Structures are given as structure tokens and as C-alpha cells.
Amino acid sequence: MSEPQAARSAPLPRPGMGVVRQRLEEILRVDHAGELAAVQIYRGQRAVFAAGKDRQAIEGQLGAMEAQEAVHLAAFDRILTDRQVRPTAFAPVWRMAGFALGAGTALLGEKAAHACTEAVESVIEQHYADQIAELEKREPALAADLVRFRDDELAHRDEALAHGAKDAPAYPLLSAVIRAGCKAAIRVSEKL
């Protein structure tokens, strides 16, 4: 029998009892990692802008967004503990990478900092939307939390757009790189 025929005749893997739990752990792990990184991005941006003159407005905007992300992070901290789910092993990496991304984009200016927010939040909005659709029937309370968090992320994205995110230097390239990095971090954090 040729190899393709053998592959087709092999039985499909059957989901075991732990598959649903495993998927939920992936969702919680990656969402926790994302909120951890978001807090660090805003901290990195604020650290740069705090050193500059006449930056109180953007520092206040970023501080408000950071505070919302910290609320999300605290919620996921509790959920991980309650459900006995380990965080991603990459948490220290995401903490440093988030701060570096925030500081780096802030060094490029306010519009680049807003471009960072717009790129990250666009990826996260879609990511949350997919999870909400997956969890609505199985985990309605968690899905409701994700809806609230997604709405905050959309507000951050909209605020960044209103403050000129798309006018950042090399916006298409900057946005594409940040989006690709977010998507890669999502895949890694789900599994590790």
C-alpha cells in the first residue's frame, strides 16, 4: 500500500477527556501572557516619556491603558490560580520583550508608541474574538470576561488611531513587524 493510502486509512485521533481542559489551559496561559506583555509595553513607553518634557498628556493616556491592562492581568492571575493552570514558561521573556518594545517605540516618538498600541490591540482583538466564539457555550462566564477585556483593547486601539498611529514613521513596516511578533508569541505561549 502506498504511503498516502496508509495515511488515509489510519484512524483519526479521538479526543480524550483531557482535550477540553488542555485547550482551556492554552487559552488561559496565552491570555495571561498577553496581558503581562501589555502591562510591560505601557511601562516601557511611560518610562521613556516620563523623562521628556511636555509629555504629561501621552504619559497620562498610557498610564490609563496600563491600569486597565493591570486589571486584566490580575484577573488572569486569579483564574490561573483557581484553575491550577501554569503560566507560560516564557513569562520572563515576554516581560522583557514587552518593556523593550514599549521603550523602543516610545523612543521613536508618540505616533510610533500609538502605532505599537494599534498593532498589538488589533491582533489581540481578533484573538479574543476567536476565543469568545469558542467559549460562549462551554465557559460562558469566562467568555463574558473576555468580551469586557476585548472591549477595553478595542478602546485602546481606537484611542491610538485617534492620536495618529498610522502617521508613525514607517508605519506599515512597524505595524507588520509588531503584528507578526504578537502572533508568534501567541503560538509559543499557548504551548509552552
C-alpha atoms as one frame of an Amber mdcrd trajectory, in Angstrom:
protein
   0.000   0.000   0.000   1.385   3.418  -0.866   2.127   5.852   1.938  -0.725
   8.285   1.144  -3.235   5.399   1.224  -1.824   4.195   4.535  -2.104   7.660
   5.989  -5.730   7.905   4.892  -6.655   4.550   6.340  -5.134   5.343   9.738
  -7.798   6.168  12.300  -8.189   9.784  13.231  -7.119  10.617  16.763 -10.050
  10.636  19.153 -10.292  13.428  21.632  -9.708  12.245  25.142 -11.238  13.532
  28.310  -8.341  15.926  28.835  -8.561  17.657  25.460 -11.121  20.251  26.564
  -9.119  21.031  29.705  -5.895  21.215  27.688  -7.435  23.722  25.285  -8.760
  25.822  28.154  -5.281  25.841  29.709  -3.840  27.070  26.408  -6.390  29.881
  26.262  -5.755  30.972  29.832  -1.977  30.697  29.519  -1.788  32.787  26.354
  -4.218  35.420  27.609  -2.266  35.792  30.841   0.944  36.145  28.829  -0.630
  38.770  26.590  -1.821  40.885  29.479   1.579  40.564  31.170   3.290  41.790
  27.999   0.773  44.617  27.549   1.454  45.966  31.027   5.171  45.906  30.263
   4.750  47.634  26.896   2.981  50.551  28.570   5.554  50.646  31.368   8.360
  50.844  28.815   6.626  53.631  26.939   5.888  55.556  30.098   9.495  55.224
  31.276  10.680  56.963  28.112   8.005  59.648  28.090   8.439  60.372  31.808
  11.976  61.517  31.056  10.814  64.026  28.420   9.366  67.479  28.778   5.770
  68.245  27.867   4.824  64.562  27.729   2.228  64.566  30.506  -0.668  64.046
  28.089   0.662  60.889  26.485   2.011  59.621  29.782  -1.491  60.007  31.241
  -3.066  58.179  28.286  -0.586  55.340  28.558  -0.987  55.192  32.333  -4.754
  54.770  31.973  -4.280  51.983  29.420  -1.672  50.311  31.613  -4.081  50.407
  34.551  -6.748  48.605  32.523  -4.219  46.001  31.389  -3.166  45.518  35.027
  -6.797  44.773  35.919  -6.914  42.165  33.142  -3.611  40.685  34.325  -4.841
  40.457  37.920  -7.981  38.676  36.718  -5.911  36.133  34.796  -3.594  35.696
  37.797  -6.649  34.711  39.847  -8.081  32.475  37.130  -4.783  30.635  36.648
  -4.537  30.059  40.390  -8.170  28.987  40.772  -7.976  26.574  37.850  -4.456
  25.387  38.637  -3.045  26.368  35.246   0.630  27.143  34.954   1.633  30.386
  33.248   3.808  30.298  30.170   7.427  29.387  30.715   8.210  32.399  28.540
   6.788  34.921  31.042  10.240  36.390  31.824  10.953  36.730  28.102   7.607
  38.414  27.408   8.142  40.743  30.381  11.494  41.929  28.980  10.354  41.924
  25.355   7.237  43.911  26.201   9.189  46.557  28.084  11.770  46.749  25.262
   9.046  47.066  22.621   7.356  49.798  24.610  10.560  51.732  25.249  11.747
  51.258  21.675   8.568  52.540  20.096   8.424  55.452  22.547  11.961  56.426
  21.567  10.656  56.723  18.002   8.034  59.210  19.208   4.433  59.465  20.280
   2.990  58.333  16.968   5.190  55.212  16.984   4.057  54.436  20.527   0.463
  54.719  19.340   1.295  52.567  16.301   2.541  49.894  18.687  -0.737  50.006
  20.612  -2.775  49.870  17.414  -0.840  46.878  16.050  -0.902  44.900  19.292
  -4.552  45.595  20.046  -5.646  44.707  16.504  -4.113  41.248  16.868  -5.447
  40.801  20.392  -8.963  41.886  19.421  -9.172  39.152  16.797  -7.572  36.649
  19.159 -10.134  37.409  21.877 -12.992  37.300  19.344 -11.957  33.791  18.272
 -11.733  32.652  21.896 -15.095  34.178  22.778 -16.746  32.280  19.931 -15.071
  29.076  21.123 -16.021  29.517  24.790 -19.530  31.040  24.663 -21.353  27.778
  25.287 -18.732  25.854  27.253 -17.455  28.623  29.572 -19.980  31.497  29.455
 -18.580  33.360  32.486 -15.060  33.293  31.074 -16.374  34.322  27.647 -18.112
  37.308  29.301 -14.815  38.331  30.933 -13.084  38.096  27.563 -15.771  40.292
  25.995 -15.073  43.011  28.585 -11.317  42.705  28.093 -11.700  42.777  24.298
 -13.806  45.925  24.538 -11.026  47.603  26.545  -8.489  46.518  23.915 -10.680
  47.976  21.159 -10.889  51.261  23.059  -7.078  51.319  23.314  -6.776  50.654
  19.576  -9.282  53.373  18.744  -7.514  55.863  21.010  -4.186  55.057  19.353
  -5.707  55.593  15.922  -7.218  58.904  17.048  -3.740  60.041  18.164  -2.062
  59.375  14.836  -0.878  55.757  14.989  -0.945  55.462  11.201   1.190  58.605
  10.867   4.150  56.958  12.624   7.419  56.770  10.731   7.478  53.604   8.593
   4.044  52.688   9.939   3.384  49.771   7.534   6.683  48.101   8.396   6.482
  48.869  12.121   2.915  47.585  12.326   3.669  44.434  10.322   6.659  43.529
  12.493   4.738  44.087  15.737   1.738  42.099  14.490   3.953  39.204  13.406
   5.695  39.226  16.774   2.361  39.138  18.608   1.129  36.216  16.535   4.340
  34.287  17.152   4.159  34.995  20.896   0.575  33.723  20.937   1.563  30.408
  19.369   4.515  29.952  21.726   2.603  30.924  24.864  -0.279  28.537  24.197
   2.020  25.536  24.254   4.976  26.412  26.466
